[in-house]
Amino acid sequence: MKKLILTTVASAAALGAMAQSGFDANQLSQSDLRGTARFMSMGGAFTALGGDMSSLNQNPAGIGIYRKSEIGLTVDFNMTNSKMTTNGGSFTNDKTHVYCNNFGYIGAVNLSGETLRSFSWGASYSRVASFDRTYSFGAVTNGQYYGPSISTSLSNYIANFSNGYSEDDLLDSKDYNPYNSNVDWLSILAYNSYLINPGAGQNSYVGLWQNGTQGNAGGSVRERGAIDEYAIDFGGNVLDIVYWGIGFGITDIRFTQEANYDEELTGARVPNRAADGTQNGDAYFNLSNYKRVTGNGFNMKFGVIVKPVQELRLGFAIHTPTWYSLQQSFDAGTNFSFSTGYENQSQYTDYGYYEWKLRSPWKMMIGVAGVIGSRGILSLDYQLDSYNSMNISDRGSYMNYDFENNEIKNNFKAQNTIRVGGEFRVTPEFSLRAGYVYQTSGVDKSVYNGGTEVYLSGTNPAYTVDDKTQYVTLGAGYRYKGFFADLAYVNKQRTSSYHAFTSYTNVANEFIQAPRFDLKSTDNNIVVTLGVKF
């Protein structure tokens, strides 16, 4: 599969390491429930409400609700837990982070016109998404390795898509650097690490796994970074019935991933290149990958809120895609040893760098909110994110991404989000709030289960697919004259599946199921917002 794709997108560079995939696009297009403490405590169900600093990132018409100016600051204390469940047991990782979720200014001026009652403008910084996540499986205790058992090897997957390359194409010698050729970098790295070895046919290769092989796997992934958005919005109030808004967003993205995967095999097909062949033996190898992506993007938002009667509000907003220009750097290395004398050896790829473009999904949201007397609010939102509309392109316009964009349409789908929020004013100064969010996956179920062969780019064959996400939120707020303070607690539960590499069909037309493990991430956030209206 991968060899076919390389032929399709071939260029003057080592495209096996450089071409992007839908999983790269999906990973960089995520967003979280983030904003002010009031916004988060009500599950973000503000499409029809507005009147909050987070309106600048959701429905810009919400800025039209303002009749006074405001300055606010939000701090988020995040405690995250990741639990990987495998056939070798469960493995957990805990991390704590502190973020500045949001700060900004909204100005409002009341007008004397009969039609246009007020005009508002605002500027804010917001953290749209955090990539911070660490998870692992397999460990060494008292000098003894333990971890999930596997039924195939990553080396066999690499050997399968490397068929067709000549050994001269893959060999790293003193007078030839194969990483400068139009050959997949993972194939080159695996060949020079003895993870794949020449097979019986010409330009054919075999991996370490054979009949009778037994093995265990281990791995770890550490992801860091965030998407930040700097928003400028304008809005107004028409007849105290229609509130409109338009927003401009400049995004800053940074993502770093450090990934490791290792296998310990017994009864494997290990190299014996002195005899120009292979033999039975034991093997260990580790594949480490580093990737960093940075860049900037631009988007626009349009929205309207209609208040036909005092007790009812209807909201609608649409977000254009974010158009990103990205820079990516990466490298990979192996550490390997075999019972045939190849002990503690290492190999490394060159250091890669390239630039590309990403168009994220467009978004549409509708909302309805009811005001119950002067003390209660109940709000309901629906949001659609079109992950199957993502698009990858090359900044130099010399690479064709038709195959990858077609895979995006086949493997990704629309993501649906339901948000419910409520607020009850206990006293004129003190309010209680609660909310709930349910979000479906934007990835096809067969991809999540590992039943589909997918295209992966670069030298890291592993990928993680998120399934459903749920949030339960609580909060409280205090108002005194122009000062306000809000507090929120947010519990986020996300289920995912980790794939060491893609399942695939081998040269014998057999479908090989790759190792797949369940991952559950739990985030607990304590969010505080302080602000002044004037």
N, C-alpha and C positions, 0 to 999 in steps of 0.2 A: 504493500500500500504506500509506504513512505517513498520507496524508490520511484513509483509511478508519479507521485506528486513532485518529486525533485525534477523529473523530466518535464513536467508541465510548467514549472515556474523557474526553470533554469536561467541563470544570468551569469555575469562575469565574476561574481563572488561566491563564497561557499554558502549557498542558499539553504542547505540543510540546517545550518545553524542560524540563519538570518531571517528566513521567512516567518511571518506571524501566523497565528491560528485564531480561531474563534474563542478559545479559552483565554488567550492573552487579552482580547477585546473585552470579554465578559468580566474578567478579573478587575479591569481598570474602569469599568462602567458602573460599579456598585455604589449604593448610597445607603445611609443608615437613618434611623430615627434620631435626629440631632437638632438642637436649637435651644431656645430658652427653656427654663425650668417649667414655665406654665405650658408651653407648647408640648413638651415631652410628657408632662404629667397627664395631659388629656389625649395621649396617643397620637399627637400630630393631626388631629381631626379639625383642621382650621381652614379648609378650603372655602367654607361658607361663613366663617367667623371673622377672620382678620383681626386688626387691632393688636397685633403682636409683632415684635421685631422679626420673628421667623417668617412672617409673611413675605419678606423680601426674597426668600428662597423657595417659597411654595406658591401661593397665589398672590401676585403683586397687587391685585385689587384690594387686598387687606390693608394696604397702606392708606387707601382712601377713607377708611373708617376713622382715622386719627383726626381729632380736633385740637389736640395739644402736641407739642414737641416732646421728644423722649430721648434719653441716653441710657443705655443698658450694657451690662457685662455679665457673662455666664461662664461658670467654671464647672467642669465635669470630672468627678473622681470615678474611674472605671476599674473594676476588678473582674478579670476574665479567667475562666476555667475551660480547658479543652480536654476531652476524654476520648481516647481512641480505644475502640473495642475490637479485639481480634480473637482468633482461635487460640492464641497464646496468652490471653489475659487482657486486662484493661490497663491503660497507661494514661496518667493525667499530668497536666502542666498548668501552673497558675502564674498570672502576671498582674501587676497593678500599674495603672497609668493615670496621669493627670493632664487634662486638656483644657484649653480655652475654647469652648464651644462656639461662642458668639460674642461680638461686641459691635456697637454701632450707634448711629444717630438718625432720628427721624424728625424732620421739621414739618410743621403744619401751619397754614395760614387760613383763617376764616375770611370768606369773601362776602361782599354785600350783594352780589348778584342773586337774582331770584332763581336762576337755573343751576349754575355752578356754585355750590354752597361753600366748598373748601378745596384747597389744593395742597398736596403733600409730596414730599420727596425724602429720600433716605439713602444712606450708605452704610454698609455693614461688612464685617468679616465673619464667615461661618465655616465651621468644619463640617463638610458634607458627608465624609466617610473616613473611617479609620481602618487601615489594613493590619493593625497590630494583632498578630495571632501566632501562637507557638504550639505545636503538637508533635508527638513522637510515639514510636512503638519499638519494642525490643530494648533490651538492656543487658548489662553485665553485672552480676551479683556474685561476690566472693570468687571472682575470677572465672565464673561460669556464665556463658551467654545463654539467654533465653529470649524467646520471641515467637511470633506466629510461624507456623509451618507453611510452606508454599509447595505448589505442584508443578511449577515451571520456573524458568529463570529469565531475568531481563536480558541476559546474553543471547538467549535463543531468539528473542524478539529482534534484537539488533542484527543478528546474523541473517534473519529472514529478509529484512529490508535492505541489507547490504549486498545481497546476491546480485551479480552483474558488474560490480566493481572489480578491477584487476588488483592483484596484490601490490603492484607498483603504484597504483593510485592511493593506496592506504599506507604504505610504508613510510615511516618517518626516519630518514637517513641524514647523514651529515651534509650531503649536497642537494637535498630535496626536502622541502617543507610542504607536506600534503594539505595543510590548512590554507594554503594559498590557491588551492585547486577548487574545481567545481564539484566537490565531493562532500557528502554529509559528515559534519564534524564528529558526531557520535560514533559513526562507523570507523573513522580514523582513530579516535581515542580508544575504542574497544579493541581494534586490531592490534595496536601497539601495546595494549595492556594484556594481551593474550586472552581476552574474554571471548573473542571469536577467533576461530582458526580455520584454515583452508579445509574444504570438504572434498568429497569424491569427484565432483564435476569441476569443469573449468570455471573460474571466477565464482565459485560457490563457497559458502561458509557455514559452519556449525557452531552452536553455542555450547555451554558447559553442561546443560541438562541432557540426560539420556535416560533410557529405561533403567530403573533401579536407583536413580539418584534420589536422595533425600536432602531437604534443606530447610533453613529458617531465614527469615528476613528481618531487617530492622531499618529504622529511618527516623528522620526528624526534619521538620520544616519550621523556619522562623521567618515571619513576614512582618515588615515594618513600613510605616509611611502613612500618607493621608491624601485626601482631596480637599483642598481649601477653596472657597469661593468668595470673591470680592464683588458685592452686588451694589448696583445703583438703580433705584426704582423711582418712578413717578406715578402719582395717582390722584384721583379726585372724587368728589361727591356731587352727584347730580340729583337735585330735588330730594335729598335724603332717602332716595329709593334705589338708585343705581350707583354703584361704586366701581370704578375702573382702575386698571393699573397696567403698567408696562415695565419690565425689568431687563437689565443687562447684567450678565454675569461673566466675570473673568476668573477662570479656574487655574489653580496651580496643583500639579500632581507629582507625587514622588512615591516610589514603591521600590522596596528592596526585599529580595528573597534569598535566603541561604537554605539549601536543601541537601540532605544526605540520604543515600539509600545503600544498604549493604546486604550481602547474602553470604551465608556459610553453608557450603554444600559438601556432602560426602557421597562417594561413589559417582563422581562426576567425570565428564569427558574433558580431561585437563591437557594442556599442551605438552608436547615433547618435540620441540622444533629441532632439537639436535638430530632426531631421527626423521624430521620432516613429517610429523604426524601428531596423533593424540594417544593418550592411554588413560586408564582408570586411575582416579586419585581423588584427593580432597582439595577444596578450593575456598578461598575467601576473597571478596573484593568489596570495595567501597567506591561509590560514585558521588562526588560532591559538586554542587553547582552554585554559582553566584550570579544574580541578575539584578540590575538596577535600571529603573525607568523613571525619567523625569520629563516634564514638559508643561505646556500651557494650553488653555483652551478658551473658547468663547461660546456663549449661548444667549438666548433671549427667552423671555417669559411674557405671556399675555394672560390677563384674567379679568373677570367681572364677578361682582356680587350684587344680587338683586334682593331688595327687602320690600316685597309687596305689601306686607303688613308688619307691624312692630314685632309680632311673635314668630315670624318666619324669615329665614334667609336662605337663598340658593346661591351656590358658587360654582364657577367653572374656570379652569385654567389649563393652558397648554404650554409645554416647554419644548423648544426646538432641541434637536440634538446638540451636544457639545462637540465642537470641532477642535480636535487636539492635534498639536504638532509635538511629537515625542522623540526623545533620544534614549537609546538603550545600549547598555554595556553589559558584558557577560564573560564568564570563563568557566571552565570545568576541569576536574582532575580525578584521577583514580589512584587508589592504593590497593595492591593485590599481592597475593601469595598463593603458591600451589605446592602440593606435596612432592612435586617432581623437581624441586630446586629453585623455583622462582619465588624467592622470599623477600617480602617487604620492599617491593619495587613500586615506583610511582610514575605516572605520566600526566601531562597537562596540555590543554589546548592553548592556542594563541589567545590573546585578549581581543575580544570582538567589540565593535562599535558600529552602530548604524542609526538612521533616522527614518521615521515612518509617521503616517497619519492615521487617526482613528476618528470615526464618527460614532458617538454613543447613541443609545436609543432615544427616541422622542418619547415624551410623557404627556398623558392627558389625565385630568382629575376632575371629578364632580363632587359636590357636597351639598348637604342640607342640614340646617341647624334650627332648632326651636328654642325660643326664649320663654321660660316658664315663670310668669310673673316678673318680679324684680329680683329673684333669688336663684334661679336655676337656668342652666344651659345644657342642652343635649345635642350632640353633633355626630354626623355620620359622613364618611368619605369613601369614595372608590377611586383607585388610581390604576392606570394601565401603563406599563413600561414595555415598549416593543423591542425586546432583545433580538428578535429575528431581523430587525432592520439595521443592526450594527454594520459598519463597513470599514474595511481596512484598505489603505492605499499607500503608495510609496512617495516619499517627498521628492525623489529624483525622477519619478515618472518613467523609470525604465523596467520596473518589475510588474508583472501581471498577477493580480490577486483574485482573479475570477474564481479559481478553485476554492480558495479559503472563504470568500464571500458566499459562494454557493453552499458550503458546509455550514456557515452561520445560519442560513435560511432553513437548512435541513435539521440541524441539531438544537437550535434555540427557538424559543417561542415567547409569546407575550407573558409577562409576569403580572399577576393581579394582586392588589393590596386593598384590604378593607381596614378602615380605621374608625374606632368609636371612642368618643370622649364626652365627659360630663363635668360640670362644675356646680357646686352648691355654695351659696354665700350664707354662711352661718350668722355672721354679723356684717354690718357695712364695711368693716375692716378686714375680716378673716374669711377665707374661702377654703373649701376642700375640693379635691379633683381626683379623677380616675380615668383610665383609658385602656383600650385593648387594640392590638394590631395583629392581623393575620396576613401573611405574605406567601404566595405560592412560588415555586421555582420557575426560573426562566429557561431551564434546560430540559430537553426531552427526557422522559423517564427511562428509555432504553439506554441512554448515555449515562444516566445516574447509576443504573444497575450494572453497567459494564457489559451490556449485551450488544454494543455497537462498536465497530472499529472507527476510531476518530483520528483526525490529523493533528499531530503535535509538532511544534516547532522547537528549534534550538537543541541544546544538549541535555535538557532535563525532561525525561519521558514521563515523569509523574504529574498528576493533576488531581485537583480536588473539585468536586461538584456539590454545590449547595442545593438543598431541598427546601422544605418549608421553614419559615421563620416566624416566631411569635413574640410579641411584647406584652407584658402586663405592667401597667404604670399607675402610680399613686403620687399625690402631691398636695401641697398647701400653699396659700398665698396670704400676704399681709400688706395692707395699704394704709398709709397714714399721710394725709394731705398729698403732696406730690411724690413722696417716697414709696417705693414698693420693694418687697423681698419675696421671692418665690423659691420653693424647695420641691424637688421631684426625686422619686425613686423609680428606676426602670429596670425590669428584669427581662432579658432577651434570651430566647432559646432558639438555637439554630442547629438543624441536623444536616450532615454532609456525608459524602462518601469519598474516601481517598483511594486512588488507583496508582499502583506503583508504575504502571505503564498501560497502554491500551490493550484490550483484547484484540486478537487479530486472526486472520486466516493464513495458515502457513503454506509452504510450497506443496505439501501433500493434501491441500484443500481441507485441512482440519481446523476447526475454530478453537483457538486456544484462549481459555479464560484467564486473564491476568489477575494477580493478587489485588483484592479490594477489601477495604476495612471501613467500618462505620466510625464517624466522628461526630461528637456532640459538643457544641460550644455554648457556654453559659456566661452571660455578661450581667453584672450588677452595677448600676450607675447611681451615684448620688450627685444630683445637679443643683447648683445654687445660682440664682440670678438676682442681681441688685441693680436698681435703676431709679431714675427720677423723671417725672413728667412736669413740664413747665410751660 
